[in-house]
Every structure is written in C-alpha cells, then in structure tokens.
Amino acid sequence: MKNFQKAKKRISVSSGESVRIIRELQELSQNELARLANIPQSTISAIENGRVNLGIERAKSLARALRCHPAVLVFPGWDVENENAA
C-alpha cells in the first residue's frame, strides 16, 4: 500500500460547474432538475454558466434534488487537509 500516492487535484471547479457535473452524472436535464428543486430552468442555466451566484437557499434546494450535501455545491474545491494544516 505504501506505493500509492494521493491523487492531486488537476482542475478547479466552480459552484456552477459542480451543479452541472452532478446533474449530468445523475442523467438529469436542466428541466428535470428545475422541477425537482422548484427553481426555474433559466436560473439553473445561469448558475451553471456563472451568470448567477448559487446562494445558500438555492444550494439547499439543489442539494435536496441532487441528493448531495449543500457544501459539495457551495465549496466544490474545498481541501480539508490543507485547511486543517493552516
């Protein structure tokens, strides 16, 4: 087991990109996610494309619909190990 190294992060992901990635992994369209989260499809598009901030309340609604923790959407690039070392 000592031959393995922890994978290094190669890209940064925004909150909107995180929403898009999780939505696509669950094979949901923006319209389907909009219905599940009770958020207009146009707002989901704007979030995914960085034109509108996600915000806490929207993050909670989207997280419920995507069955993930809101922090996954709000803080997609959070590095716990580096934060604890600070």
Order of alpha helices (4+ residues) and beta strands (2+ residues): alpha-alpha-alpha-alpha-alpha-alpha
